[in-house]
Every structure is written in C-alpha cells, then in structure tokens.
Amino acid sequence: MHEPRGPLIPSPAHGPSEATPHATVRSYVTGFVLSVVLTAIPFVLVMSGLAPAATTVPICVALGVAQIVVHLVYFLHMNTSSSQTWNTAAFVFTFVIVAILVGGSLWVMYHMDMNMMPGMMPME
C-alpha cells in the first residue's frame, strides 16, 4: 500500500553547499588574536598615559570601530556574498537606528545645556 520511507537525506538546498565558506579554527584564532590586540592597545594607551587625551580618544574610537569590523567578519561571518544580503541589510538598519538614537540624545542634551535657566547654572 504505502512505499517504505528511506532515511532522511537533506537536499542540496537545505544542506551545506560547497560555495558556502566554512569557518575554520584558523579564522577563529585570527579573529581572537586581532580582538586581543585591538583591546590591548587602547588599554595600554589609557593606563600608561603615553599620549594626551586629545590623541588617545580618537585612537581608542578608531580601534573600537576596527574591532567591530573584526567581530563582524571573523565571528559573525558577514561578507558581501549574495546569501548575506538580508543580514547586511539588517545590520545597516540597526546601525542607522542606533546612530539616530545616540545623535539625537547628544543633540537634545546639548540644547538643554545651552537653554538652561541662569539660576540653574553650576557655581564655579
């Protein structure tokens, strides 16, 4: 009556394909080493006081952005392949929303500071 079913074999559409890059231990170790280096440099700069604050802050921000890129590439495996289109779009959307929230908060706080009543000014 009914045909016996064989073992479940994933179809190529659902299983891993040869075109998909696989994460290797080497890529994880590379990402980890880069993350440690990108964390250690700002730590040493801040704790030792080797550079003035006007130099240290931009260096820390730049290395923080570099670390975000390292995490996205080595740990979240985001790249420019067509299979990553929706992930990239979601990341860009999230980035825009966070930028609007942070920028808007800074803008509101700056204008609140500028429009403070004279009696409320801190005593120096």
N, C-alpha and C positions, 0 to 999 in steps of 0.2 A: 503494500500500500504506500507507505512513505519511504522515501530514499533515506538511507542512513547518512547522518551528517559526519563529515570528517573533522579533523582538528581545525580549530580556528587559525587561519593563516592570514596575517594582516596584508591588506592590499598595498601596493606601492603608494597609493595616495595617502594612506594612514601611517605607514611605517617610515623609518628614516630613509632618506634618499641619498644618493652619492653626491648630489650637488650641495647638500647642506653641510656647512663646515662644522666639524665636531670639536668640542672643547677638549684640549689636551692638558695633561699635568703641566707641561712646559708653559702653556699660555696662562694657567692659573698662577704658577710660580712667578712668571714675568710680571703679571698684574700685582701680585703681592709685594714683590721687591720694589716696583715703581711706587706703590702706595706707601710703603715704609719710608722710602727716600723722600717722597713728596710731603710726608708728615714730619720727618726728622729735620729737614732744612728750616722750615719756619720755627720749629721748636727751638733749635739751636740759636737762630737769629733773635728770637724774643728773650730767651732765658739768659743769653750771654750779653745782650746789649751791644753787639758788634756794629750795628748800624743805627742811625737815628730813626725815630718813629716815622718820619715822613718817607723814609726809604723802606722800612720794614713792612708797613701796612700794605703798600702796593705789591710787594714781593709775595706776602702771605696770600693776598687775594688772587694773584696770578697763579700761584702754586695750588691754591684751592680749586680754581677752575680746571687746571690741568689734572688734578686728582679726580674731579667729577668725570672728565673725559676718560681717564684710565678705567674707572669703575664701569662706565657705560660700555666700553669696548671689551675689556677683559673679563668682567664678571657678568654683565647683563647681555653680552654678545650682540650689541646693537651695531649694525653696519648699514651699508647703503643698498643691500640686496632687495629685490622686489618683495621677498617674503617678509621683510621688516617694515614695510610701508606703514601699516597701521600702528605698530609700536613706535615708530619715529613720529608719526602724526600725534599720537597720544602724548609723547614726551614733549614735543614742541608746544602743544596746547597747555600742558601742565606748566611749562616754563613761562609762557605768556601770562597765565593766571597768577603765578607766584610773583612775577615782575610787577604786574599791576597792583597786587596787594602790598608788596613791600614799597614800591614807588609811591603809591597813594598814601600809605601810612606815613612815610617820611614827609611828603608834601603837606599833609594835614598837621603833623607835629610842628613843622617849620612855621606854617602860617599861624598856628595857635601861639607859638612863642613870640612871633612878631606882633600879634594883636593883643598881647596880654595887657591888662589894665596897669597903669603906673603904680598903684598901691600894692600890686601883687608881685612886683619885680623883686628879685632876691637882693638882699643887702650885701654889699661888698665891703 
